[in-house]
């Protein structure tokens, strides 16, 4: 039988088919040496090995049966494997090189077999040409189809990846809440590319500290699993006390169930620990993943060069494990999420700092006083503007009076809180010298103007313009009168005991910081039991209603009966405010008391030195009626000095008044001081006395020093006509000093 080139090629192919495994091994060794990227990933390596074997088998079969190159059927999974290489991140150049190198190695083996089958050089030459033609055609056709499938898959994956990344940018980081941001990451991952996801953040960073423990302590912030999948996807974790999670019946540690917000650590040799230490992501196949996971991605959460934590994504029993493209996608999404988490952390820390500053500047508790019962609330804004400059205060004044203050600094943030603290200090200082409300606001306006001038000269100060509003009220429980003045502030509301509620129509005053405009005060009578409400505009202003509507709702709520003032505060806030108010809110409720005639005694005194002894006698008799015999001697001395000074240096008329703020001593272990007694001497002179140190031979100058030693507090307040010198005594602290102490007088 004549031997042809085709038959010779068929015989050579049949001979090589018997040793196909050896040929596949030769091709694999060549590719490992020349195209190492095909063997970097175990899954890609398995795909490559199967691809080599099936292509060689198909080519040898086609050569053996004399099939034309364009009719040799490629492996059934050829296109799927090309798509798999595309998803695995293998470059198209590497794919084409692999085709050509495999062709060259296999072709050399077939050509080497031809001389063993015949010695005819022409036949060998014809067979070689035929073999080269078929092999080249087969490889060209296979590689072309593979590249088309590869590029289609790359384009599809690129479009999908861009779509997923864009969607992640819209859905992750919608708020500045850390827990919600991390949960958005876990939810998004389980919807698109994971069966399970969990997010751990470094606990130290959550509290604004640098991690100082090794291994670092993490807090489980978020986790999510698809239906039917285990909730926890993390590697073996340890509790912060050093103990492992309980082991299973067979002694092997089961997948740990780390609860949300639980603190834990990872062993030093675990993938999460390595990712935290190096900042490099890890992709682990089925044999290295926790539990029953098919494969796992462990990705660091890094932002601005700092590792915030670690995210883990697992795929359970899916059609394909994670590949390089999945890792890149997870990295990109985790990076976006890390920036959002970092922003949330910074916002949370800044807000906590501002809130801490503001709360430290607000009164921790109201001082003891007998004029009003008070309750108060401060509620920071719920949006990203941060805290504001709202404040309230309750300041005891002389004569058993009390000052009630509510103010609002323009702006938000630490600067507004610091300005609020400076203004509150200024108000307390001005209140201590007993200025009337309108005069106090005038001086406070000067303070704001000076602060604005200082800020304007500071190039690093972003808030050169400082503005504020303020409402200042002084209530006198003896006369049941309340004097109020406002600087651009919202009107207060009063509810009388008979249920009538109204807004007090105070004279308008400009906001603080404008300067040059006067303030006016209004005096009103508030019967005992009246409810006075002072607040900032955040309580009554909202986008869905105007100020008048807010005032109407407030008056209606205040008119309802309440168990206590604290309950009334809570009812007001719950009724008028949304869950996350847009502005800070300060609310101060005060229920007035009255000091009746049984707790106030007064006498008009003639401008005669003989009145001093009669004043002492009247004081002694009144103290016996009040049961304050222990204060009798001390009170007589103080009243004697004050009346003597008024008669000698003041102008008539002279009036002496005693006020008993508390008829009964306070009860309980924390009651502190006993009952107080207020002694006041009023005259028509505006000249205020001043304490001075008397020299050895001076006859005067010791009276006020004696008053200062005997009284808990003393001072002078100016009235519209004259002045009042007052002293506050206490039946436990007002004892006469020992004789050894009199050398200082």
C-alpha positions in Angstrom: 0.0 0.0 0.0 1.3 3.4 -0.9 2.2 5.7 2.0 1.0 9.3 1.8 1.7 12.3 3.8 -1.7 12.2 5.5 -1.3 8.5 6.4 2.2 9.2 7.8 0.8 12.0 9.9 -2.0 9.8 11.1 0.5 7.0 12.1 2.6 9.5 14.0 -0.4 10.9 15.8 -1.6 7.4 16.7 1.8 6.6 18.1 1.9 9.8 20.2 -1.7 9.2 21.5 -0.4 6.1 23.3 2.0 8.4 25.2 -0.3 11.4 25.4 0.3 11.8 29.2 4.0 12.2 28.6 3.3 14.8 25.9 1.0 16.7 28.2 3.7 16.6 30.9 6.2 18.0 28.5 3.9 20.8 27.5 3.1 21.6 31.1 6.7 21.8 32.1 7.4 24.2 29.2 4.5 26.4 30.1 5.4 26.4 33.8 8.9 27.7 32.8 7.8 30.2 30.1 4.4 31.4 31.4 4.6 31.2 35.2 1.5 33.4 35.7 -0.6 30.5 34.7 0.5 28.6 37.7 0.5 31.3 40.3 -3.1 30.5 41.3 -4.0 26.8 42.1 -7.4 27.1 40.5 -6.0 28.7 37.3 -3.3 26.0 37.3 -5.9 23.3 37.4 -7.8 24.9 34.5 -4.6 25.2 32.5 -3.7 21.5 33.0 -7.1 20.3 31.9 -7.0 22.6 28.9 -3.6 21.3 27.8 -4.7 17.7 28.0 -8.0 18.2 26.2 -6.5 20.3 23.4 -3.7 17.8 22.8 -6.2 14.9 22.7 -8.4 16.8 20.3 -5.5 17.7 18.0 -4.0 14.2 18.0 -7.5 12.7 17.3 -8.0 15.1 14.4 -4.5 14.3 12.9 -5.1 10.6 13.3 -8.4 10.7 11.4 -7.2 13.2 8.7 -9.7 15.9 9.7 -9.1 19.3 8.3 -8.0 22.0 10.8 -11.2 23.9 10.7 -13.2 20.8 11.3 -11.4 19.5 14.4 -13.8 20.0 17.3 -12.2 21.9 20.2 -12.8 20.7 23.8 -16.4 21.3 25.0 -15.3 23.4 27.9 -12.8 25.5 25.9 -14.8 28.7 25.9 -15.8 28.3 29.5 -12.1 27.9 30.4 -11.2 31.0 28.4 -13.8 32.9 30.4 -12.5 31.5 33.6 -9.0 32.7 32.7 -10.5 36.2 32.1 -12.2 36.2 35.5 -8.9 35.0 37.1 -7.1 38.0 35.8 -4.7 36.2 33.4 -3.6 38.5 30.6 -4.6 37.7 27.0 -0.9 37.9 26.1 -0.2 35.0 28.4 -3.1 33.0 26.9 -1.8 33.5 23.4 1.8 32.6 24.4 0.5 29.5 26.0 -1.2 28.4 22.8 1.9 29.0 20.7 4.3 27.4 23.1 2.1 24.3 23.5 1.8 24.1 19.6 5.6 24.3 19.3 6.3 21.6 21.9 3.6 19.2 20.5 4.7 19.9 16.9 8.3 19.1 17.7 7.3 15.8 19.3 5.2 14.8 16.2 7.9 15.9 13.8 10.5 13.9 15.8 8.3 10.8 15.3 8.2 11.0 11.5 11.8 9.8 10.7 11.1 6.6 12.7 8.2 5.8 10.5 9.9 6.3 7.1 13.2 7.1 5.5 11.8 8.9 2.5 12.8 12.5 2.8 10.2 13.8 0.4 7.5 12.0 2.3 8.8 13.3 5.6 8.9 16.8 4.1 5.3 16.5 2.8 4.1 15.1 6.1 5.8 17.9 8.0 4.2 20.6 5.8 0.8 18.9 6.3 1.3 18.6 10.0 2.4 22.2 10.4 -0.6 23.4 8.3 -3.1 21.4 10.4 -1.5 22.3 13.8 -1.3 26.0 12.9 -4.8 26.1 11.6 -6.1 24.4 14.7 -4.2 26.6 17.1 -5.2 29.8 15.2 -8.9 28.8 15.2 -8.8 27.7 18.9 -6.9 30.8 20.1 -9.1 33.1 18.0 -12.3 31.6 19.5 -10.7 31.7 23.0 -9.6 35.3 22.7 -13.1 36.4 21.6 -14.7 34.6 24.6 -11.9 36.0 26.8 -12.5 39.6 25.7 -16.3 39.2 25.9 -16.0 38.0 29.5 -13.5 40.7 30.3 -15.8 43.4 28.9 -18.8 41.9 30.7 -16.8 41.6 34.0 -15.6 45.2 33.6 -19.1 46.5 33.0 -20.4 44.5 36.0 -17.5 45.6 38.2 -18.0 49.2 37.3 -21.7 48.9 38.0 -21.1 47.2 41.3 -18.5 49.8 42.4 -20.8 52.6 41.4 -23.7 51.0 43.3 -21.4 50.6 46.3 -20.5 54.3 46.2 -24.2 55.1 46.4 -25.2 52.6 49.0 -22.2 52.5 51.4 -21.6 55.5 53.6 -25.0 57.1 53.3 -24.7 58.3 56.9 -22.0 59.3 59.4 -22.9 56.4 61.7 -20.1 53.8 62.0 -22.4 50.8 62.7 -24.7 51.6 59.8 -21.8 52.2 57.4 -20.2 48.8 58.2 -23.6 47.1 58.0 -24.1 48.6 54.6 -20.8 47.0 53.5 -21.9 43.6 54.8 -25.3 43.9 53.2 -24.0 45.0 49.9 -21.4 42.2 49.8 -23.9 39.4 50.5 -26.2 40.8 47.7 -23.5 40.9 45.0 -20.5 38.5 45.6 -20.6 36.8 49.0 -22.7 34.3 50.9 -21.4 35.6 54.2 -19.7 38.8 55.3 -18.4 40.3 58.6 -16.6 43.5 59.5 -14.3 44.0 62.5 -12.9 47.3 63.5 -10.0 48.0 65.8 -11.6 48.9 69.2 -8.9 51.4 70.1 -9.6 53.5 67.0 -13.3 53.5 67.8 -12.4 55.3 71.0 -9.9 57.7 69.4 -6.8 55.8 70.6 -3.9 54.1 68.8 -3.9 50.3 69.1 -1.5 49.4 71.9 -2.1 45.6 72.3 -0.7 42.7 70.3 -2.6 41.0 69.0 -4.9 44.0 68.5 -8.4 43.9 70.0 -11.2 44.1 67.4 -14.9 44.7 67.8 -17.4 42.9 65.6 -19.4 45.8 64.1 -21.5 44.1 61.3 -22.2 40.7 59.9 -24.6 39.3 57.4 -25.4 35.9 55.8 -27.6 34.8 53.0 -30.6 32.6 53.9 -29.4 29.2 54.9 -25.7 30.2 55.3 -24.0 30.3 58.7 -24.0 33.8 60.2 -20.3 33.9 61.2 -17.7 33.7 58.4 -14.6 34.7 60.5 -11.5 32.8 61.3 -11.0 31.3 64.8 -11.3 34.2 67.2 -10.4 34.5 70.9 -12.2 36.4 73.6 -10.4 39.3 75.0 -9.8 37.4 78.3 -7.6 35.0 76.3 -9.9 32.0 76.2 -10.9 30.3 73.0 -14.5 29.8 71.9 -15.9 26.4 73.1 -14.8 23.4 71.1 -17.0 20.9 69.3 -17.7 17.3 70.4 -14.8 16.0 68.3 -12.4 18.4 69.9 -12.0 20.6 66.8 -12.8 24.2 67.2 -16.1 25.0 65.5 -16.6 28.1 63.5 -16.8 30.8 66.3 -20.0 32.7 66.8 -18.7 36.2 67.4 -21.7 38.3 68.5 -22.2 41.8 67.3 -20.3 44.4 69.4 -18.2 41.5 70.9 -14.5 42.1 71.5 -12.2 39.5 70.2 -8.7 38.9 68.8 -7.2 36.7 66.0 -4.3 34.4 66.4 -1.0 35.8 65.1 -0.7 33.1 62.4 -4.3 33.6 61.1 -5.0 35.3 57.8 -6.9 38.2 59.4 -4.0 38.9 61.7 -1.6 38.8 58.8 -3.8 41.1 56.8 -4.0 43.6 59.7 -0.2 43.5 60.1 0.7 43.9 56.5 -2.3 45.8 55.0 -2.3 43.3 52.1 -5.5 41.4 51.2 -5.6 37.6 51.1 -7.6 35.1 48.9 -7.9 31.7 50.3 -9.2 28.6 48.5 -11.5 26.0 49.9 -8.7 24.1 51.7 -7.7 27.3 53.6 -11.0 28.8 54.4 -12.8 28.7 57.8 -15.6 26.2 58.5 -17.2 24.8 55.4 -16.5 27.9 53.2 -15.8 27.4 49.6 -13.3 30.3 49.5 -12.7 33.4 51.5 -11.5 36.9 50.9 -9.9 38.8 53.8 -9.5 42.5 52.9 -8.1 45.3 55.1 -10.1 48.4 55.7 -7.5 51.2 55.1 -8.0 54.9 54.8 -5.5 57.7 54.8 -2.7 55.2 55.4 -4.2 53.7 58.6 -5.7 50.2 59.0 -9.1 50.6 60.6 -10.0 46.9 60.6 -10.7 43.9 58.4 -13.6 42.6 56.3 -14.1 38.9 55.5 -16.2 37.6 52.6 -17.0 34.0 52.1 -18.6 32.0 49.3 -20.2 28.6 50.3 -20.5 25.9 47.7 -21.1 28.2 44.7 -20.2 27.3 41.2 -16.8 29.0 41.4 -14.5 30.1 44.1 -13.2 33.6 44.4 -10.7 34.7 41.7 -8.3 37.6 41.2 -11.1 39.8 39.8 -13.2 39.2 42.9 -10.3 40.1 45.1 -9.8 43.4 43.2 -13.5 44.1 43.4 -13.6 43.4 47.1 -10.5 45.7 47.6 -12.1 48.5 45.7 -15.4 48.3 47.6 -13.6 47.9 50.9 -11.5 51.0 50.2 -14.6 53.1 49.5 -16.2 51.7 52.7 -13.0 52.4 54.7 -13.1 56.0 53.7 -16.7 56.2 54.7 -15.9 54.5 58.0 -13.0 56.8 58.6 -15.2 59.8 58.0 -17.8 58.4 60.3 -15.1 57.8 63.0 -13.7 61.3 62.6 -17.2 62.8 62.8 -18.1 60.6 65.8 -15.0 61.7 67.6 -15.4 65.3 66.8 -19.0 65.3 67.7 -18.2 63.5 71.0 -15.6 66.0 71.7 -17.9 68.9 71.0 -20.7 67.3 73.0 -18.3 66.6 75.9 -17.1 70.2 75.8 -20.7 71.6 75.7 -21.9 69.3 78.5 -19.0 70.3 80.6 -19.8 74.0 80.0 -23.5 73.5 80.9 -24.6 73.2 84.5 -24.3 69.7 85.8 -27.0 70.4 88.4 -29.0 73.4 89.4 -27.9 75.1 92.6 -30.1 75.1 95.7 -32.6 78.0 95.8 -36.1 78.6 97.1 -37.6 80.8 94.4 -38.6 78.2 91.8 -38.7 74.5 91.0 -36.8 73.8 87.8 -36.3 71.1 85.2 -34.2 71.4 82.1 -33.2 69.5 79.0 -30.5 69.9 76.4 -30.8 68.0 73.1 -28.0 68.2 70.5 -28.9 68.3 66.8 -29.3 65.0 65.1 -27.7 65.9 61.7 -24.1 66.3 60.6 -24.0 69.9 61.6 -22.8 68.9 65.1 -23.6 70.5 68.4 -24.5 74.1 68.7 -24.2 76.9 71.2 -27.5 76.5 73.1 -27.3 76.9 76.9 -29.4 77.4 80.0 -28.6 78.4 83.5 -30.2 78.9 86.9 -28.4 81.5 89.1 -29.3 82.2 92.7 -29.4 86.0 93.5 -29.5 88.0 96.6 -32.8 88.5 98.3 -34.0 84.8 97.6 -34.3 85.8 94.0 -33.2 83.6 91.0 -32.1 84.4 87.5 -33.2 82.1 84.7 -31.2 82.2 81.5 -31.5 80.6 78.0 -29.3 81.5 75.1 -28.2 80.4 71.6 -24.9 81.1 69.9 -25.1 81.2 66.1 -23.4 78.3 64.4 -22.4 74.8 65.2 -19.4 72.8 66.3 -16.7 73.2 68.9 -16.3 77.0 68.2 -20.0 77.6 69.0 -19.7 75.4 72.2 -16.6 77.3 73.4 -18.3 80.7 72.7 -21.3 79.5 74.6 -19.1 78.7 77.6 -17.6 82.2 77.5 -20.9 83.8 77.3 -22.4 81.7 80.1 -19.4 82.7 82.3 -20.0 86.3 81.5 -23.7 86.1 82.3 -22.9 84.5 85.7 -20.3 87.2 86.4 -22.7 90.0 85.5 -25.5 88.3 87.5 -23.3 88.2 90.6 -23.2 92.0 90.7 -27.1 92.1 90.5 -27.5 94.0 87.3 -31.1 94.4 86.1 -31.9 92.2 83.0 -31.7 95.1 80.5 -28.4 96.4 81.8 -27.0 92.8 81.9 -27.8 92.3 78.2 -26.2 95.6 77.4 -22.9 94.5 79.0 -23.2 91.0 77.4 -23.6 92.7 74.0 -20.3 94.5 74.7 -18.7 91.1 75.5 -19.9 89.6 72.2 -18.6 92.6 70.3 -15.1 92.2 71.9 -15.1 88.5 71.1 -16.0 89.3 67.5 -13.2 91.9 67.3 -10.7 89.3 68.7 -11.8 86.7 66.3 -11.5 89.1 63.3 -7.8 89.7 64.1 -7.1 85.9 64.2 -6.2 84.7 60.6 -6.7 81.1 61.7 -10.2 81.7 63.1 -12.8 80.6 60.5 -15.7 82.1 62.5 -14.9 85.8 62.8 -18.6 86.7 63.1 -20.0 85.9 66.5 -23.7 86.3 67.2 -26.0 85.1 69.9 -29.5 85.5 71.3 -30.3 85.5 75.0 -33.3 85.7 77.4 -32.6 86.8 80.9 -35.3 86.7 83.6 -35.2 87.5 87.4 -37.9 86.2 89.6 -38.5 87.5 93.1 -40.5 85.1 95.3 -41.3 87.8 97.9 -43.1 90.1 95.5 -43.9 87.3 92.9 -42.7 89.6 90.2 -40.6 88.5 87.3 -38.4 91.0 85.2 -37.4 89.8 81.8 -35.4 91.1 78.9 -34.4 89.5 75.6 -31.8 90.0 72.9 -33.2 88.6 69.7 -34.5 85.5 71.5 -37.9 83.8 71.1 -40.6 84.8 73.5 -41.1 82.7 76.7 -44.3 81.0 77.5 -46.2 81.1 80.9 -49.0 79.0 82.2 -50.8 80.3 85.2 -52.3 78.0 87.9 -55.8 78.6 86.5 -54.7 77.0 83.1 -54.3 80.2 81.1 -51.3 80.0 78.8 -49.8 82.8 76.8 -46.5 84.0 75.3 -45.1 86.9 77.3 -44.9 89.9 74.9 -41.5 91.2 75.8 -40.1 94.3 74.2 -38.0 93.3 71.1 -34.2 93.5 71.5 -31.5 93.0 68.9 -29.4 89.9 68.9 -26.1 90.1 70.8 -23.2 91.4 68.7 -24.9 94.2 66.8 -24.1 97.0 69.3 -25.5 100.4 69.9 -29.1 99.4 70.3 -30.9 99.5 73.7 -32.6 96.6 75.5 -35.8 97.0 77.5 -37.1 95.0 80.4 -40.7 94.0 81.2 -41.9 93.2 84.8 -44.9 90.8 85.2 -46.6 89.2 88.1 -46.5 85.5 88.3 -48.8 83.9 90.9 -47.4 81.1 92.9 -47.5 77.9 90.9 -47.1 79.5 87.5 -45.1 77.6 84.9 -42.5 79.6 83.0 -41.0 78.0 79.9 -37.7 79.4 78.4 -36.3 77.6 75.3 -34.3 78.1 72.1 -35.8 78.4 68.6 -34.9 74.7 67.8 -37.9 73.7 69.9 -40.5 75.5 67.9 -39.0 76.0 64.5 -39.2 73.2 61.8 -39.4 72.8 58.1 -43.0 71.5 58.2 -44.5 74.4 60.3 -43.8 78.0 61.2 -42.9 79.5 64.6 -46.5 80.4 65.5 -47.6 76.9 64.9 -44.8 75.6 67.1 -45.7 78.1 69.9 -49.3 77.0 69.8 -48.4 73.3 70.1 -46.0 74.2 73.0 -48.6 76.1 74.9 -51.1 73.3 74.4 -48.6 70.7 75.7 -47.6 72.8 78.7 -51.3 73.3 79.7 -51.7 69.5 80.1 -51.3 68.1 83.7 -47.9 66.4 84.3 -46.6 64.3 87.2 -43.6 66.5 87.5 -41.6 69.1 85.8 -39.2 66.4 84.5 -42.1 64.6 83.0 -43.4 67.8 81.4 -39.9 68.3 79.8 -40.0 64.9 78.3 -43.5 65.4 77.0 -42.6 68.6 75.4 -39.6 67.1 73.6 -41.5 64.0 72.5 -44.4 66.0 71.2 -42.6 68.8 69.4 -39.4 67.3 68.1 -38.6 64.6 65.5 -36.3 61.7 66.3 -33.3 63.6 64.9 -33.9 67.3 65.4 -32.3 69.6 62.9 -31.1 72.1 65.5 -30.0 72.0 69.1 -32.7 72.5 71.7 -32.4 73.9 75.2 -35.5 73.9 77.4 -35.9 75.3 81.0 -39.1 75.0 82.9 -39.6 76.8 86.2 -42.6 76.6 88.5 -42.7 79.7 90.8 -42.9 79.6 94.6 -43.9 82.5 96.9 -42.5 83.6 100.2 -45.4 84.7 102.3 -45.6 87.2 105.1 -44.7 84.5 107.6 -41.3 84.2 106.1 -40.6 87.9 105.5 -40.3 90.7 108.1 -39.4 94.3 107.5 -39.1 97.6 109.4 -38.7 101.2 108.3 -35.9 102.8 110.4 -35.3 106.5 111.2 -32.0 108.1 110.5 -31.1 108.0 114.2 -28.2 106.0 115.8 -30.7 105.0 118.5 -32.5 102.9 115.9 -29.6 100.5 115.9 -30.5 99.0 119.3 -34.2 98.9 118.4 -33.3 97.1 115.2 -31.3 94.5 117.1 -34.3 93.9 119.5 -36.7 93.4 116.6 -34.3 91.0 114.9 -33.9 88.9 118.0 -37.7 88.7 118.6 -38.3 87.7 115.0 -35.6 85.0 115.1 -37.2 83.5 118.2 -40.6 83.3 116.4 -38.9 81.5 113.5 -37.0 79.2 115.9 -33.6 80.5 114.9 -32.2 81.2 118.4 -28.8 79.9 117.4 -28.5 82.7 114.9 -29.6 85.4 117.2 -26.2 86.7 118.4 -24.6 86.5 114.9 -27.6 88.2 113.2 -27.7 91.0 115.8 -24.0 91.8 115.1 -24.5 91.7 111.3 -27.7 93.8 111.4 -26.0 96.3 113.8 -23.1 96.9 111.4 -25.4 97.2 108.3 -27.9 99.5 109.9 -25.1 101.6 111.4 -23.5 102.1 108.0 -26.8 102.9 106.4 -27.6 105.6 109.0 -24.0 107.0 109.1 -23.1 107.0 105.4 -26.4 106.5 103.5 -29.5 108.6 103.1 -33.0 108.0 104.4 -35.3 106.2 104.1 -33.7 103.2 105.6 -35.4 99.8 105.6 -34.4 96.6 107.3 -35.8 93.3 106.0 -35.3 89.6 107.1 -36.1 86.8 104.7 -36.4 83.1 105.7 -36.1 81.2 102.4 -36.6 77.7 104.0 -39.0 77.4 107.0 -37.7 73.9 107.8 -34.1 72.6 107.7 -33.4 70.3 104.7 -33.7 66.6 105.5 -31.6 63.7 104.4 -27.9 62.7 104.7 -27.0 64.9 101.7 -28.9 68.0 102.9 -25.7 69.9 103.6 -26.3 73.4 105.2 -29.1 74.1 107.6 -31.6 76.9 107.3 -30.5 80.3 105.8 -31.4 83.8 106.9 -31.2 86.8 104.6 -30.5 90.2 106.2 -31.0 93.3 103.9 -30.6 97.0 104.7 -31.8 99.4 102.0 -31.2 103.2 101.9 -31.5 105.9 99.2 -27.8 106.4 98.7 -26.2 104.9 95.6 -22.7 104.8 97.1 -21.7 101.2 97.7 -19.7 100.2 100.7 -16.2 98.6 100.2 -14.4 96.4 102.6 -10.9 97.6 103.5 -8.2 96.5 105.9 -8.1 98.7 109.0 -4.8 99.8 110.4 -3.9 99.3 114.1 -5.1 102.7 115.4 -8.1 103.2 113.0 -11.4 103.5 114.7 -13.4 102.4 111.6 -13.1 100.0 108.8 -13.7 96.8 110.7 -17.5 96.5 110.3 -17.7 95.0 106.9 -14.7 92.8 107.7 -16.8 91.4 110.6 -19.8 90.9 108.4 -17.6 89.0 105.8 -16.4 86.7 108.6 -19.8 86.0 110.0 -21.9 85.7 106.8 -21.7 82.9 104.2 -22.1 85.6 101.5 -22.6 89.3 101.4 -22.8 92.0 98.8 -24.5 95.1 97.4 -27.1 95.5 94.7 -28.1 98.7 93.1 -31.8 99.6 92.8 -33.4 102.3 90.8 -33.3 104.5 93.9 -30.4 103.7 96.2 -28.8 100.4 97.1 -29.4 97.3 99.2 -26.6 95.8 101.3 -27.3 92.1 102.1 -25.8 89.2 104.0 -26.7 85.6 104.1 -26.4 83.7 107.3 -26.7 80.0 108.1 -27.7 78.4 111.4 -24.9 75.8 111.0 -22.1 77.9 109.5 -22.8 81.2 111.0 -21.4 80.8 114.5 -19.4 83.6 116.0 -15.6 83.0 115.5 -13.4 82.0 118.4 -11.6 84.7 120.2 -8.3 83.5 118.8 -9.6 84.5 115.4 -10.6 88.0 116.3 -7.0 89.3 115.9 -7.7 89.4 112.1 -10.6 91.9 112.7 
